[in-house]
Amino acid sequence: MAPKLSVVISFLNEEEVLPALIERLRNVLHKECSDGAVSGYELIFVNDSSADRSEDILIEAAKQQADIKIITMSRNFGISTCVLAGMEYSTGD
């Protein structure tokens, strides 16, 4: 059986690029699912204390499809800590 893929992304104030990132990731991962390379996927976005509309954009994108998880950190921790936090919540293989 093909594995389930978890993609963990740490972000800080990325409202300008998030819509394109989500669209591109979904396009690639839908194709991988269709081809049987992966059985499913999840996109885990870890908010490293963004002050812009990044989280709102992700919340709206998550309403369209159930492939997005959002983790919001209590303060700015940096990329490494955020990625590790995202991995804690991942359910992929």
N, C-alpha and C positions, 0 to 999 in steps of 0.2 A: 504494500500500500504506500502511496506517496505521502511524504511528510507534510505537516501543517507548518507554515512559515510565520514567524513573528518578526516584524520589522519595528525596531525601537529607534525613535528619533527624539533627541533633546532639542528644544527650541527656546529662543529668547528674542522676542520682538521681530517676528518673521511674517507679519500680516501680508506683506507685498508678495511673498513667494509661496505661501502655503496653498492657495488654490491650485496653482500649476503643479506643485509637488504632489498633492493629493490626486489630481487627475492623472498624472503620469504614472504614479505608483499603482493606482487602480487599473489602468490600461495594461501595464506589464503583468501585474499579478493575475488579472482576469484571464489573460492569454495563457499564462503558466498553468492555471487551473484547468482551462479548456484543453490544453495539451496533455494534461495528466501528470505534469511535472511536480505539482503540489496539490494536496487535497483541499487546502484552504489556506487562509492567511488572516492576519490581524495587523493593524497599524497602531502602534502604541506611541502616542505623542506625550512627551514629558515636558510640562511647562516649567521652565526655570525662572519663574517670577517675571513673566512678560508684563509690560505696562501698556501694550497696544491692544489691538482687536484680535490678536492671534487666537486666543481661546474661543472667542465668539465665532470665528470662522470655522474652527474645528467642531464646535457644538452643532453648527448648522450642517456641516458635512456629515457628521455622525447621524443626524436625523434622516439623511438620504439613504444610508446603508449602515448596517450594523458591524462594519469592519474596523471602526475606529474606537480606541480607548484613549481617554485623556487622564493624565495624572498631573496634578498641580502641586508643585513643591511649595513649602511654606515661606521660603526665601530663596535667593540665588545661591545655588550650590556648585554650579559648574557642570560641564559635560559629563565627566566620568561618573559622578554621583548620580546624575539624572539617568544615565543609561543603565546603571546598575539597578536603580529603582524600577525602571521600565522592565528590566529582565525579571524582576521579582513578580511582576504581574503578567508575564507572558504565559501563554498556554500552548505555544507551538512546540514542535519537536526540535 
